Amino acid sequence: MPELAIFGGVKTRPVPYPVWPVHDERDIEAVTAVVKSGRWGGYPYPGPQTAKFIEQFVALQGGNYGVAVTNGTVTMEVALRAAGIGWGDEVIVPAYTFQATAAAPMAAGAIPVIVDVDPETYCIDPHAIEAAITPRTKAIIPVHLGAHMADMDAIMDIAQRHNLIVIEDCAHAHGSKWRGMGAGTIGDFGSFSMQSSKIMTSGEGGLLLVKSQEMAYRAMSIMDCGRPHDPEGAMYTMGANYRMSELHAALLNVAIERFPAQVRQREDMGNYMDEAMSEVQGVRMLKRDERHTTRSFYRYIFAIDPDRFGGATHDIICAALHYEGIPCWQGYDAMHRYDLFQPQLSNLPVPGAFPQYFEFDKMRLPEAERACLREAVWLDESVFRDGYQGVDDAVAAVKKIQARFAADPSVVEKIREAMEQ
């Protein structure tokens, strides 16, 4: 049995995976043209580069209207404010997501209500949503996580029956489709991040898809310091400067040219990974929903059974994979145990006014906790941009680790002790 790289053995993957973001002379030319134009910022909104990107993204993803902003957290705050959701309103969010999904409601004055996820997809559980609804509930923010989309049929049914706004967090889902409809176009709003690691990026940036024209005008006003954007020039709001710059938009206009081919490659290699990884002992594949008709992803997530890996939890496995040359991560913490989500440190009024919603020690979110503490392994998207070899190397590394850990569980303790030092 070959020795693990973490103990000095030969790496499964001796060469690096492709870097991200992809760039070439087109990016340099696009940014240079903006610099020479002298119009760098986002005012007046939208600038020509920003307007072009909005038009292209809406054509690509679908939807009615687009609003370009500074990042994919502000998108959710602006959506909530445009929908009139604020002080004391409840917004249901999943326990397994980046902290921004829960922080955005607080920035709007609303209360994030954290619910558990579906163990088969790690996306928000519709049954948990239904159980959490109260007279104060005004919105749901489902997150399309990894290579999976939340059950939008069930979520929209719940929203329609309870008159709730739906804001899809699509930070991982550019290009994904549910029943042929683009992620972010099914609910009232779709929030997209263009941050450095995302699969369409300009370093920073975000875009909000909006179903209603009135809501779009409100969102544009809120992100443009309250200026009206309706044809009559009458719809003022209390806004702030959340505009996207022309420099960022120029980069995105190049990125979107590459994007369709990248989506096809990720989907093809994701399908190949599904088949190859399903044969590895101790690995549980997350469920692919047939209604998820086009899959585009930021990270690919699978679950491990620690008992089949010599008792190793996902942090140990990720450490071993790293030494084998496979870029991976153990994922987010559950929201009620998340170092980046500590509302009491925010000085925002919501935690002080509604402390009962933030009693994290009393929360029980077993599915999210199991994923975050034991099971989930997130593979970097670069694995899938290296074609079949990239996927084969990742699968071979997982097989190697599983065989070694299962044969000699003592090595798991050695790694754990080393990590704790």
C-alpha positions as CSV (number, residue, x, y, z in Angstrom):
1,M,0.0,0.0,0.0
2,P,1.6,3.3,-1.0
3,E,2.5,5.7,1.8
4,L,0.5,8.9,2.1
5,A,2.2,12.1,1.0
6,I,1.5,13.6,4.4
7,F,3.9,11.0,5.8
8,G,6.5,11.6,3.1
9,G,5.1,9.4,0.3
10,V,4.8,10.3,-3.4
11,K,2.0,12.9,-4.2
12,T,-0.9,11.6,-6.2
13,R,-0.9,14.9,-8.0
14,P,2.6,16.3,-8.4
15,V,1.7,19.2,-10.7
16,P,-0.6,22.2,-9.7
17,Y,-4.1,22.5,-11.0
18,P,-5.0,25.4,-13.3
19,V,-5.0,28.8,-11.6
20,W,-8.0,31.1,-11.1
21,P,-9.0,33.5,-12.3
22,V,-8.3,32.9,-16.0
23,H,-7.0,36.0,-17.8
24,D,-5.3,37.0,-21.0
25,E,-4.7,40.1,-23.1
26,R,-8.4,40.8,-23.5
27,D,-8.6,41.7,-19.8
28,I,-5.7,44.0,-20.0
29,E,-7.1,45.7,-23.1
30,A,-10.6,46.1,-21.5
31,V,-9.2,47.7,-18.3
32,T,-6.8,49.9,-20.3
33,A,-9.6,51.2,-22.4
34,V,-11.6,52.2,-19.3
35,V,-8.5,53.8,-17.7
36,K,-7.9,55.8,-20.9
37,S,-11.6,56.9,-21.0
38,G,-11.3,58.6,-17.6
39,R,-14.7,57.1,-16.5
40,W,-13.6,54.7,-13.8
41,G,-16.4,54.8,-11.2
42,G,-20.0,53.9,-11.2
43,Y,-21.6,57.4,-11.3
44,P,-23.7,58.2,-13.2
45,Y,-25.2,54.8,-13.0
46,P,-25.1,52.7,-15.1
47,G,-21.9,53.5,-17.0
48,P,-21.4,52.0,-20.5
49,Q,-19.4,49.0,-19.3
50,T,-21.9,48.3,-16.5
51,A,-24.9,48.6,-18.7
52,K,-23.3,46.2,-21.2
53,F,-22.6,43.7,-18.5
54,I,-26.1,43.8,-17.1
55,E,-27.6,43.2,-20.6
56,Q,-25.2,40.3,-21.2
57,F,-25.8,38.7,-17.8
58,V,-29.6,38.9,-18.0
59,A,-29.4,37.4,-21.5
60,L,-27.2,34.6,-20.2
61,Q,-29.0,33.8,-17.0
62,G,-32.5,34.9,-17.8
63,G,-34.7,37.2,-15.8
64,N,-36.3,40.5,-16.3
65,Y,-34.0,43.2,-14.8
66,G,-30.5,43.4,-13.5
67,V,-28.9,45.8,-11.0
68,A,-25.1,45.8,-10.7
69,V,-23.6,46.5,-7.3
70,T,-20.4,46.3,-5.3
71,N,-20.6,42.7,-4.0
72,G,-22.9,39.7,-3.4
73,T,-23.8,40.7,0.2
74,V,-25.1,44.1,-0.7
75,T,-27.3,42.5,-3.3
76,M,-29.3,40.7,-0.6
77,E,-29.5,43.8,1.6
78,V,-30.7,45.9,-1.3
79,A,-33.3,43.2,-2.3
80,L,-34.7,43.1,1.3
81,R,-34.9,46.9,1.4
82,A,-36.5,47.2,-2.0
83,A,-39.1,44.7,-0.9
84,G,-39.9,46.8,2.2
85,I,-38.5,44.2,4.6
86,G,-36.8,45.8,7.6
87,W,-37.1,46.3,11.4
88,G,-38.2,43.2,13.3
89,D,-39.2,41.2,10.2
90,E,-38.0,37.6,10.1
91,V,-36.0,36.2,7.1
92,I,-35.4,32.5,7.0
93,V,-31.9,31.5,6.0
94,P,-30.1,28.1,5.9
95,A,-27.6,27.1,8.6
96,Y,-25.0,26.0,6.0
97,T,-23.8,28.9,3.9
98,F,-21.4,31.8,4.0
99,Q,-22.1,34.3,6.8
100,A,-23.3,37.0,4.4
101,T,-26.6,35.2,3.9
102,A,-27.5,35.8,7.5
103,A,-25.7,39.1,7.9
104,A,-27.6,40.8,5.1
105,P,-31.0,40.7,6.9
106,M,-29.4,42.3,9.9
107,A,-28.0,45.1,7.8
108,A,-31.5,45.8,6.6
109,G,-32.8,45.7,10.2
110,A,-34.4,42.3,9.9
111,I,-33.9,39.1,11.9
112,P,-32.2,36.1,10.4
113,V,-34.0,32.9,11.4
114,I,-31.6,30.0,10.9
115,V,-33.0,26.6,9.9
116,D,-31.5,23.2,9.0
117,V,-30.5,21.8,5.7
118,D,-31.5,18.8,3.6
119,P,-28.9,16.0,4.2
120,E,-29.2,14.8,0.6
121,T,-28.1,18.2,-0.9
122,Y,-26.9,20.4,2.0
123,C,-29.3,23.1,0.7
124,I,-32.1,24.6,2.8
125,D,-34.7,22.0,3.9
126,P,-38.3,23.1,2.8
127,H,-39.8,21.3,5.8
128,A,-37.6,23.3,8.1
129,I,-38.7,26.5,6.3
130,E,-42.4,25.7,6.8
131,A,-41.9,24.9,10.5
132,A,-40.1,28.2,11.1
133,I,-42.8,30.5,9.6
134,T,-44.5,32.9,12.0
135,P,-46.6,36.0,11.5
136,R,-43.4,38.0,11.4
137,T,-41.8,36.0,8.5
138,K,-41.5,38.1,5.4
139,A,-38.8,36.4,3.3
140,I,-36.8,33.3,2.5
141,I,-33.2,33.3,1.3
142,P,-32.5,29.8,-0.2
143,V,-28.8,29.2,-1.1
144,H,-27.8,27.1,-4.1
145,L,-24.8,25.4,-2.6
146,G,-21.9,23.7,-4.3
147,A,-23.1,21.7,-7.3
148,H,-26.7,21.7,-6.1
149,M,-29.8,23.9,-6.2
150,A,-32.3,24.3,-3.4
151,D,-35.8,22.7,-4.1
152,M,-37.2,25.7,-5.8
153,D,-40.6,24.0,-6.5
154,A,-41.2,23.4,-2.8
155,I,-39.8,26.8,-1.8
156,M,-42.0,28.8,-4.2
157,D,-45.0,26.8,-3.1
158,I,-44.4,27.8,0.5
159,A,-43.7,31.4,-0.4
160,Q,-46.9,31.7,-2.4
161,R,-49.0,30.1,0.3
162,H,-47.5,32.4,3.0
163,N,-47.1,35.6,0.8
164,L,-43.3,35.6,1.3
165,I,-40.5,37.2,-0.8
166,V,-37.9,34.8,-2.1
167,I,-34.3,36.0,-2.6
168,E,-32.1,33.3,-4.2
169,D,-28.5,33.4,-3.0
170,C,-26.8,32.3,-6.2
171,A,-23.2,33.0,-5.3
172,H,-22.3,29.5,-6.3
173,A,-24.8,29.1,-9.2
174,H,-23.9,31.4,-12.1
175,G,-25.1,29.4,-15.2
176,S,-27.2,26.9,-13.2
177,K,-30.8,26.1,-14.3
178,W,-33.8,24.6,-12.6
179,R,-36.4,23.1,-15.0
180,G,-34.6,25.2,-17.7
181,M,-35.0,28.5,-15.7
182,G,-31.8,30.2,-14.6
183,A,-30.9,30.3,-11.0
184,G,-32.0,33.7,-9.6
185,T,-34.9,34.0,-11.9
186,I,-37.4,31.8,-10.1
187,G,-37.8,33.8,-6.9
188,D,-38.4,37.6,-6.7
189,F,-34.7,38.3,-6.6
190,G,-31.4,36.5,-7.5
191,S,-28.2,37.5,-5.8
192,F,-24.9,36.8,-7.6
193,S,-21.3,37.4,-6.3
194,M,-18.4,38.3,-8.5
195,Q,-15.8,38.0,-5.7
196,S,-12.3,36.7,-6.6
197,S,-13.0,33.0,-6.1
198,K,-16.4,32.9,-7.8
199,I,-16.9,31.3,-11.2
200,M,-17.5,34.6,-12.8
201,T,-15.3,37.2,-11.3
202,S,-13.9,40.8,-11.4
203,G,-12.2,40.6,-8.0
204,E,-15.2,42.1,-6.3
205,G,-18.7,42.9,-7.5
206,G,-22.3,41.6,-7.5
207,L,-25.4,41.5,-9.6
208,L,-29.0,41.4,-8.5
209,L,-31.7,39.9,-10.8
210,V,-35.1,41.3,-10.2
211,K,-38.5,40.0,-11.4
212,S,-40.6,43.1,-10.9
213,Q,-39.9,46.4,-12.7
214,E,-41.0,48.4,-9.6
215,M,-38.6,46.5,-7.4
216,A,-35.8,47.0,-9.9
217,Y,-36.4,50.7,-9.8
218,R,-36.3,50.7,-6.0
219,A,-33.1,48.6,-5.9
220,M,-31.4,50.9,-8.4
221,S,-32.3,53.9,-6.2
222,I,-31.2,52.3,-3.0
223,M,-27.8,51.4,-4.5
224,D,-27.3,54.8,-6.1
225,C,-27.6,57.0,-3.0
226,G,-31.4,57.2,-3.3
227,R,-31.5,58.8,-6.7
228,P,-34.6,57.9,-8.7
229,H,-34.3,55.6,-11.7
230,D,-38.0,55.3,-12.7
231,P,-39.0,57.0,-16.0
232,E,-40.9,59.8,-14.1
233,G,-37.9,60.5,-11.8
234,A,-40.1,60.4,-8.8
235,M,-39.1,57.3,-6.9
236,Y,-36.6,58.5,-4.3
237,T,-35.3,56.2,-1.5
238,M,-32.9,56.5,1.4
239,G,-29.9,54.9,-0.3
240,A,-26.2,54.5,-0.3
241,N,-23.3,54.2,-2.8
242,Y,-23.3,50.5,-3.7
243,R,-22.5,51.0,-7.4
244,M,-20.3,48.7,-9.5
245,S,-17.3,50.5,-11.0
246,E,-16.6,50.6,-14.7
247,L,-13.2,48.9,-14.1
248,H,-14.9,45.9,-12.6
249,A,-17.6,45.8,-15.2
250,A,-15.0,45.8,-18.0
251,L,-13.4,42.7,-16.5
252,L,-16.8,41.0,-16.3
253,N,-17.6,41.8,-19.9
254,V,-14.5,39.7,-20.8
255,A,-15.2,37.0,-18.2
256,I,-18.7,36.4,-19.6
257,E,-17.3,35.7,-23.0
258,R,-15.4,32.7,-21.6
259,F,-18.2,31.6,-19.3
260,P,-20.4,29.4,-21.5
261,A,-17.5,27.1,-22.3
262,Q,-16.4,27.0,-18.7
263,V,-20.0,25.9,-17.6
264,R,-20.0,23.1,-20.2
265,Q,-16.6,21.8,-19.0
266,R,-17.6,22.0,-15.3
267,E,-20.9,20.2,-15.9
268,D,-19.2,17.5,-18.0
269,M,-16.5,16.9,-15.5
270,G,-18.9,17.1,-12.6
271,N,-20.9,14.3,-14.2
272,Y,-17.8,12.3,-14.6
273,M,-16.8,12.9,-11.0
274,D,-20.3,11.8,-9.9
275,E,-19.7,8.4,-11.5
276,A,-16.0,8.0,-10.5
277,M,-16.4,9.1,-6.9
278,S,-19.5,7.0,-6.3
279,E,-17.3,3.9,-6.5
280,V,-15.1,5.0,-3.5
281,Q,-15.8,3.2,-0.3
282,G,-17.0,5.5,2.5
283,V,-18.0,8.3,0.2
284,R,-21.7,9.4,-0.1
285,M,-22.6,11.5,-3.1
286,L,-25.1,14.3,-2.6
287,K,-28.3,13.8,-4.5
288,R,-28.6,15.2,-8.0
289,D,-32.1,16.4,-8.6
290,E,-33.4,15.8,-12.1
291,R,-35.1,19.2,-12.1
292,H,-31.6,20.7,-11.8
293,T,-31.2,20.8,-15.6
294,T,-27.9,22.7,-16.0
295,R,-25.3,22.4,-13.3
296,S,-22.6,25.0,-12.9
297,F,-20.7,25.1,-9.6
298,Y,-18.2,27.0,-7.5
299,R,-17.2,24.0,-5.4
300,Y,-18.1,20.3,-5.7
301,I,-19.2,18.8,-2.4
302,F,-19.3,15.1,-1.3
303,A,-19.8,13.5,2.1
304,I,-17.6,11.0,3.9
305,D,-18.5,8.3,6.4
306,P,-15.8,8.7,9.1
307,D,-16.3,5.1,10.2
308,R,-15.1,3.9,6.8
309,F,-12.1,6.3,7.0
310,G,-10.7,4.9,10.2
311,G,-12.6,7.4,12.3
312,A,-11.2,10.4,10.4
313,T,-13.5,13.5,10.1
314,H,-13.4,15.7,7.1
315,D,-10.7,18.1,8.4
316,I,-8.3,15.1,8.6
317,I,-9.2,14.0,5.1
318,C,-8.8,17.5,3.7
319,A,-5.3,17.8,5.3
320,A,-4.3,14.5,3.7
321,L,-5.8,15.5,0.4
322,H,-3.8,18.8,0.5
323,Y,-0.6,16.9,0.8
324,E,-1.6,14.7,-2.1
325,G,-1.8,17.8,-4.3
326,I,-5.7,18.1,-4.3
327,P,-7.1,21.5,-3.6
328,C,-10.0,21.1,-1.1
329,W,-11.7,22.5,1.9
330,Q,-13.9,21.3,4.8
331,G,-16.4,24.0,4.1
332,Y,-18.3,26.6,6.2
333,D,-19.1,26.2,9.9
334,A,-22.8,25.9,10.8
335,M,-24.2,29.4,11.2
336,H,-24.8,29.1,14.9
337,R,-21.1,28.0,15.4
338,Y,-19.5,30.3,12.8
339,D,-16.6,32.5,13.8
340,L,-17.5,34.9,11.0
341,F,-21.1,35.2,12.3
342,Q,-21.0,36.8,15.7
343,P,-23.9,39.3,15.8
344,Q,-23.1,40.4,19.3
345,L,-19.9,42.0,17.9
346,S,-21.7,43.9,15.2
347,N,-23.1,46.8,17.3
348,L,-26.2,46.5,15.0
349,P,-29.5,47.0,16.9
350,V,-31.1,43.7,15.9
351,P,-29.2,41.4,18.3
352,G,-29.8,43.6,21.2
353,A,-33.5,44.2,20.5
354,F,-34.3,40.5,19.7
355,P,-31.8,38.5,21.8
356,Q,-34.0,35.3,21.7
357,Y,-33.2,34.8,18.1
358,F,-29.5,34.7,18.8
359,E,-29.3,32.1,21.6
360,F,-27.0,29.9,19.6
361,D,-26.2,27.5,22.4
362,K,-29.8,26.4,22.4
363,M,-30.0,25.8,18.7
364,R,-30.1,22.2,17.4
365,L,-29.4,22.0,13.7
366,P,-28.2,18.3,13.4
367,E,-27.9,18.0,9.6
368,A,-25.8,21.2,9.2
369,E,-23.7,20.2,12.2
370,R,-23.0,16.8,10.8
371,A,-21.9,18.3,7.5
372,C,-19.8,21.0,9.1
373,L,-18.2,18.9,11.8
374,R,-17.7,15.5,10.2
375,E,-18.8,14.9,6.6
376,A,-18.5,17.6,4.0
377,V,-15.4,17.7,1.6
378,W,-15.4,20.6,-0.9
379,L,-13.2,20.1,-4.0
380,D,-11.9,23.3,-5.7
381,E,-13.4,24.1,-9.1
382,S,-9.9,24.0,-10.6
383,V,-10.0,20.2,-10.4
384,F,-12.7,20.2,-13.1
385,R,-10.9,22.6,-15.4
386,D,-8.1,20.1,-15.7
387,G,-10.3,17.7,-17.6
388,Y,-10.4,13.9,-17.0
389,Q,-6.9,13.8,-15.5
390,G,-7.8,16.4,-12.9
391,V,-10.8,14.4,-11.8
392,D,-9.0,11.1,-11.9
393,D,-6.2,12.4,-9.7
394,A,-8.7,13.7,-7.1
395,V,-10.5,10.3,-7.1
396,A,-7.3,8.4,-6.8
397,A,-6.2,10.5,-3.9
398,V,-9.4,9.9,-2.0
399,K,-9.2,6.2,-2.7
400,K,-5.6,6.1,-1.5
401,I,-6.5,7.9,1.8
402,Q,-9.5,5.8,2.4
403,A,-7.6,2.5,2.0
404,R,-4.7,3.7,4.2
405,F,-7.0,5.1,7.0
406,A,-9.2,2.0,6.9
407,A,-6.2,-0.4,7.1
408,D,-4.5,1.5,9.9
409,P,-6.7,3.9,11.9
410,S,-3.7,4.9,14.0
411,V,-2.5,7.1,11.3
412,V,-5.6,9.2,11.7
413,E,-4.6,9.9,15.3
414,K,-1.1,10.9,14.2
415,I,-2.5,13.5,11.8
416,R,-5.0,14.7,14.3
417,E,-2.2,15.2,16.9
418,A,0.0,17.0,14.4
419,M,-2.9,19.4,13.5
420,E,-3.5,20.2,17.2
421,Q,0.1,21.1,17.9
